[in-house]
Amino acid sequence: MEMEKFLFNIIYILSRTIYWICRFCVFGYFSFNEKSGKLYICQHSVLRKIVASIVKIFLVFTDNANYVYLVMTAYMALFERLREKMSGYNFYVPISIFSHANLHYYKMVYILHSRKISASYVSVINEVIEIHRIMISTFDSIYFTVEINILIIFLLESILNVLQIWNQLSTTIIWITIYQQLLFELFYWAYFVYQLILISWHKVLLRCLKSSLHNLENGHRHQQQIILFYGLYFRIWKLHSRVTKLWLKIAGALFGSTLALSYSICEELFNIIYTQSQPTEKWHFYLRFQIGHCLAPPMRIFLLGLCNNRIEELTILLSQQIILIHLLQGQKSLNQVQSVQEILSEQLLECKFNCFVLQQIRPIRNYIWYVGQTINNEFLLLYLWTSFLNAMSNLQYDLANAND
């Protein structure tokens, strides 16, 4: 019990950290009211907006290396002689990486400063708070648990994220890539906190169904528990649809890291195969320049895939329990005479059961790019395989040029 309180305190600290980062950096138009326990749309003071805008403009437009690189690369591509020298891997991969970083960076900047999108985030977060309050007031606190193995993987992902930033600072510093990574990590942390809460809700609902099944087998009343389950599950399903819609606006940055990962793997393999140096020097090169680039992107996908697999497992268990309850209830109804009220209650449960079955056509899952592409183990293998194939193709090109 003490461990669960400690783990939920970690979730609380993560949530507050994300909130205060947004408040300090003037991201979004919302404020938390301690009395009501909800977020509200707010207006920032003029002075605060001016100071924040000046700092943000300074950070964006002082990144000269990024803009010089993009402009010079585009200029070189206009001339035949220079295009020949900049053809193939040396041209398309780096420009694709930096174009991707710029695209997603400015997309996230727009999302963080859009009043309309801020209202959507406030509405979704308030719904999460409301559902959690209902569940806490309805079920015993011992029902709420946190997956400690997922938190350990999250800690490892955070360490690798720091290493990736350190790797970027150890090479030619192009700040736009660091800004893009930091902003994406802010969204990623928020989505991960939601994943932990979602898994906890599923585990609570599963215990609710097990209790209902036990009451049904012993001839006790169970209809109210089942109706409560349906009400909460349908509400969670609608909430997840809204969260997914917001998540997909920035999830492309997660899969788009394939190019950067391929580039990093290629550099490391080239250093191992071709560079004439001692093994200790090669390890130093990997630890200083590549470890974060090679491990952080797949670790982010692995963490969300782990959460998705746990949600999928719990959803299957929920479906099995509710089907078993439905079958036992149907058998019980055939063996006894029912009153009008009991018949109406049975019809209501039948209707909700049909709605539950229909919702399983599009169950609660983690998606990337679009609704239908699930983040799971298969997707992680596809991501790694695609990155490795691209890296090998790039490595062949580099080795051919080196031998020439």
Buried (B, 14 or more C-beta within 10 A) or exposed (E): EEEBEEBBEBBEEBBEEBBEEBBEBBBBBBBBEEEEEBBEEBEBEEEEEEEBEEEBEEEBEEBEBBBEBBEEBEEBBEEEEBEEEBEEBBBEBBBBBBEBBBBBBEBBBEBBBBEEBBBBBBEBBBBBBBBBEBBEEEBEEEBBBBBEEBBEBBEBBBBBBEBBBBBBEEEEEBBBBBBBBBBBBBBBBBBBBBBBBBBBBBBBBBBBBEBBBEBBEEEEEBBEBBBBBBEBBBBBBEBBEBBBEBBBBBBBBBBBBBBBBBBBBBBBBBBEEEEEEEEEEBEEBBBBBBBBBBBBBBBBBBBBBBBBBBBBEBBEBBBEBBEEBBEBBEEBBEEEEEEEEEEEBBEBBBEBBEEBEEBEEEBBBBBBEEEEBBBBBEBBEBBBEBBBEBBBBBBEBBBEEEEE
